[in-house]
């Protein structure tokens, strides 16, 4: 595969310039986190606005690599940025600002993969053709989706963009911690308004299932980083197990089933493998499980019991799956009863919801199944195009690392867990999905030695040269 823009990777020089603005990253994230916690507690827009202004300023003065770390940090808390007064998430605006800065700062240094660029533009054009041919007027949502789909894709097809995935994972885990704390604060602040029955935890993510997917993804990221480390730190294992325990608080049946399947796969592989790093992981993980079992057995059993009780509610599949089976059946009927053109072409990821006109209690509701959503939105042709797009992005990321590096079994577990979760989530219209995709691909080809050699070296401070 060919490439264009044969520029060298951009590196921020370590030498100081005459005029330079410096803000330690730890101080910036501490201030932003405290501001968002105040907003979660008091629900006063001034705190949210202050956090948004600080992050917008951070984007304007920092390197494009830092933008991706900020995005990873914000992904678990996107629901926090949606207010009743606005029709758009403020986080979306931040991401769009980051896209503009990314293109402006790296225009002369980007080295774009030709095939990746063509397939990416093909996906965007395919979606826009639905708008024009179907006479839809939802231009603004289409622009947002296209821009952020472009942004997430650029991080893979830009062959000179090689962030250290270990740092990305650290910020993602920190974002989950912040989201969890914000969720607890909001639950405590609104305790008087709490409804009776099961209290499903979702942090500041807006959806227990989606939050559970992020938690399991992050847990396997940490285990993979531990395996790849030359001098591994046991803290990664403890954090991973802590995240898995936190995931039980979502009371998500999808989380319990997905965690069980992937844990069995991991345990089976660790038993049969003779790989030294996996044997090392097996020993440390077994000890950590014993420690967690001794400390957290009672709350874990309580969560699992609640999940099992939720799974036993009702005497029909529809009630047990929270109407998901009914929605899947209705959308499948709409798809199979469509014309041949619609089955091949789809209705567009922006417009399929309105055209399908399937609602629950008067509210338009999606299929809660990404695979069915793909058929509805893009048809069979568009679904195949999206599969090709994913294959090409995989090849792009593969070319960024040492040719001798081969993905380990552990690197596939976040992908497997996500693919299982997508059976109960609709995700293609959400731009966050494509940033998860970016992290999954980076994780699959993560190698500590390769990252030390290839990652862009950037000062731990926010810097801008004038």
N, C-alpha and C positions, 0 to 999 in steps of 0.2 A: 504494500500500500504506500502511495506517495504522500508527501507532505508539502505544505507551502509555508511561506514566511520563515526563511531559514535563519532566524535570529538566535542569539545565545540566551540562556536563561538570565533573567534579571535578578541581580543581587544588590541589596541595599548596602552601600559601603559603610564600614565601621567608623570611618573618620568623621569627625564633627564638621559641620558647615558653620558658616558665620551666624546664620540665623536658623535656629532649629527649635521646634516645639517638642517637648518631651513630657510624657505622662506614663508612669509605670502601669503596665497592663493590669497588675493585681489590684491597684488602687481604682482604676476605672471600673473593673468588674465588681469590686466591692461596693462602690457607690451606686452603680446601676442596680445591683441586687437588693441593696437596702431600700432604694427608691421603689422598686417593684414590690417589695414586701410591704412597704407603707401603703402602696396603692391597693394591695390585696386585703389589707386590714381595714383601711378607712374608705376605700372605694371613691376617693376624691380624684377627679381627672387631672388635677394639677401635678400629681406625682407621676402619673402615666405620661403626661406631656413632657415633664422634665426628663424622664428616662429616655423618651424618644428623641428629644433634642440632643441629649448627651451622646446617644448612639449615632445619630446623624452626623454630629461633629466628629466623632471618632472615625466614622467611615471616610469623611472628607480628608482627614489628615493622616490616615494610616495606609499601610501597604495592602494590596489586594489579597495577599495571603492572610492577613489579619481579618479581612472581611469574612472569609470562609470559617474561621474560628468563631467569629461572632454569630454567624448563621447556625453553626452546630450548637452553640450555646442557647440560642433562642428557639430552636425547633421544638423542644418539649413544652414550651410555654406559649405557643402561638395564640391559644384561645384567650390568653390574658389581654391581648391587644385588640380584641374585638369588643366594641362598645355598642350599647343600644342606640346611640345617637348617630353612629356612622354606618355607612353601608359597605365599608371595606376595612380590612384589618390594617392597623397602623404598621404592623410588622411587614406587610406587603410593600408599603411605601419605602420602608428601610431597605428591603431587599432590592427594590428597583433603583434606589440611590446607589446601592453597592454595585449593581450591574453597570450603571453609567460610569462609575469610578473605575471599575475593572477594565472596561473597554478603553476608556480614556488613558489610563495609566499603562496598560500593557499592549496598546495597539501596535507599537513598533517592535515589540519583543515577543508577541505571540507566534507560535509555530503550530499552525492548525493542520490537523490530519485531514487530508482531502476527502477521503471516503466518509469519514465521520462528519465533516461539514456538510457534505451533500445529503447524507441520510437525515441529519438533524433538520436541515432546511426543508427536506421532503416531508418530514413529520409535521412541521409548522404549516407548510403550504397545504398539506392534506386537510388539516383542521380548518384552515381559512376557506378552503373551497366549499366546505359544508355551509359556512355562513353565507357565502354568496349564492350558491345554488339553491339553498333552502329558503332564501329570502329572510334570514334572521337579522335582528338588529342589535344583538348583544355584543357590540363592538368592544366596549371597555373590558368586560371579562375576558374576551378573546385576546386583547392586547396584553393584559396582565399575565394570562396563562402562557402566551407565546414568549413574552420577555423572560419570565422566570424559568421556563423550559429551556430557553436559550442559555440562560446563565448557568443552570446546573450542568448542561451539556458541555459548555465551554471549559468547565473545570476538568473534564476528561479529555476532550479533543485538543485542548491546548497542550501540546507535548512539552512545553517549557514550564507548565504549572505542576510542580511536584512538591506539595506540602508534606510535612512529616505527619503521617496518619496517627502516630501515637499522640501527638498534641491535639489533633482533631478529636480523637476519642476522649481525651481528658476533658476537653471543653464540652463535649456532648454529655458526658457523665455529670459534669458540674451543672449543666443545664437541667438534667433530670433531677438532681438534688434541689436546685432552686425551684423547679416546677412543683416538686413534692412539698417543700416547705410552704410555698405560696398556697398550695391546695389545702394543707393543714390549717394555715392561717385563715383562709376563707371559710373553711368548714367551722372553725371555732368562732369566727366573727358572726356567722349566720346560723349558729347552733339553734337559736330560737325558732328559725324557719325550717328546720330540718324535718323531713317527712319520716313517718314511721316505716318500718320494714328494713330491707337490706340497704346498707350505706356503702355504695360502690365508690372506691377512691379513683380519681382520675387526675390528681395533681392539678396543674393549670393547663392540661392538654385538651380538655373539652370532651374527651371520650375515653371511657375505661379500656375498651379494646385497643384503641390506638395507642394509649399510654402503655398498656401491657406489651404491645409490639415493640415500642421504643426501648422499654426496659430490657426485654429479652435480647434485642439486638445489641444493646450496650454491654450486657453481661458477657456475651460471646466475643465482642470486640476485646474486652479486657483479658479474657482467657487466651485469645489468640496472641495478643501482645505479650502476655507472660510466656507463652510457648516460644515466641520468636526472639525473646530477649537473651542476650549472651550472659547477662547477670540479672536474672529474674528477681522481681520483688514480690514476696507473698501477699503484699497489700492488694495486688490485682485480683487474686483469688478471693480474698475476703470481701472486696468491693463487689465482685461478680455475684457471689452468693448472697450478699446483702441486697443487691438489686433484684435477684430472683425472688427473695423473700418479700420484698416490697411489691413485686408484681402480683403476689397472691391477694394483696389488699384490694385489687380491682374487682375481685370476685367474678372474674371473666372465665367463662367456660372455655372460650377459645385459648386463653392464656394457659389454663391448666392442661389442656390437651396438647397444645404446642410445646409447652415446657416439658411435658412427660415424654413426648415423641423424641424431641431433640436430646433430652438427657439420656434416654435409652440408647440413642445412636452414639452419643459421646462415650457412654460407659462401655458399650460393646466394642468400640474402636480402641479404647484405652486398654481393654483386656487382651485383645489379640495383637496389638501392634508391638513391634520391637524397637520403635523409634525412641532414641534416648530422651529427647525433649518431652515426648508424651509420657514416658515412664516417670520422668521427673515431675510432670504435671499431675500424674495419677497419685503419686505419693503425697504431694502437698495438698491436692484437692481432697483426698481421703481424710487427711488430718483436719482440714478446714471444715469438712462436713460434720465430723464428730464434734468439733467445737460448737458449730452452729446448732447442731441437734441438741446439745446439752443446754444451750442458752435459750433457743427460740422454739423448742418443740411445742410448747403450749399454744403460743399465738399462731404458729403455722398450722397446727391441727384445727384451730378455730376457723382460720380462713378456708382451709380445704373443706371442712364440714359445711360451711356456709355456701361454698361453691357447689358442692354435691347436692345440697338442699335446693339450690337454684336450678340445678339440672333435673331435679325430680319434680319440679313444679308442673302441674298440668298432666293431662293424659293424651296429649297429641304432640307430634313433632313441631307443629306451629307454635304452641305455647312454650315448648322446651327451648326453641331456638329464638325466642323473642321476635316472632313474626318474620324472621329471615327466610324460612322455607317458603312461606306464603309469597313474599316479595320475589324470591327467586323464581317461583313457579309462574307468577304473573308476568315477569319480565321475559321469561323463556317463551311463554305463549305469545307475547307481543313480537318477539324476534322471529319465531317460527311462522307466525301469520303475516309477516311483512312480505313485501314484494321481493323478487329476486334482486333487484337493484339495491334495495335497502339492506338486505342481508349481506350483500357484497360490499356496499359503500358505507353503511352506517348512517347515523343521524348527527354526528359531531359530539365531541366530549363536552362542549359548552351547551348544546341544545337538546341532547337526547332526553333529559329529565322532563322538559316542558312538552316535548313531542310525545313521549310515552304516556304522560298524564296519569301516573299511578300515584295514589295518595293514601296516607294513613291518617285518619281523623282530620281530613281536610288539608293536610300538608303534603306537598309533593315529596316523595321519598324515593331514594335510589335503590338499586338492587342489593346493596350490602354484600357485593361479591365482585371483586375487581375483574375476574375473568369474564363474567357475564356482562359487566359494564363495558369491557373492551369490545365485545361483539355488538352491543347496542350502540356504542359511540362511534366505532371505527369500522364495524363490519368485519367480514373475514379477510378482506384485502388489507384494511388498515391494521388489523391485528397481526397479520404476517409482516407488514412493514415495521411495526413496533418491535416484533421479535428480531428482525434484521437489525434494527437500530440498536437493540441491546447487545447483540452479538458483535457489532462493529465497535461499540463503546468498550466492550470487554477487551477487544483486540488493541484498542488505543491504550487502555490502562496497562495492558500486558507489555506493550512496547516501551513503557516508561521505566521498567525495572530491569534488573539483571536478566539477560536471556536464559541463564541457567537456573533461575528461580522457578520453582513449581509450587502452586498453591497447596497448602496442607489441608487435611481433612477438616481441621477445626475452622479454617477460613470459610468453609461452605455452610457451616451451621447457622450464621446470621441470615444467609440467603434462604436456607431451607425454612427457618422459623418464619421469616417474612412471607414467603410464598404460601405457607399454611395459613397465616393470619389473613392474607388477602382473600381467603374464602369467605370471610365474614366482614370485610371492609370494602367500601368503594373508595378509590383513591386517585383515579386518573385525572379528575378535574382539580385535584389539590396539588399545588405546585410543590408542597413539602415532600410529596412522594419522590420527586426527581432528585431532591437533595439527599434523601435516604438512599436512593439508587447510587448516587455518587459515592457516598460513604461505604456502601456495601462493596462496590468495585475496588475502591482504594484498600479496604480491609483485605479483600481476597488476595491481592498481590503485595500486601505489606511484608517487608523484610527489614529488620533493624539495620543490617549492614548496608542495604541499598539506600535506605532513607538517610543514613549518615552521609552517604556519598552524593546523593542527588537532591536532598531537600534544600529549599532556598534558605539561606542563612539570614535570619532577620533578628534585629535587636529586640529584647523583651519589652521595649518601650514603644509607645505610639510615636512615630516620627514623621515629620514632613519636611522636605528640603525646599527652601525658597530661593 
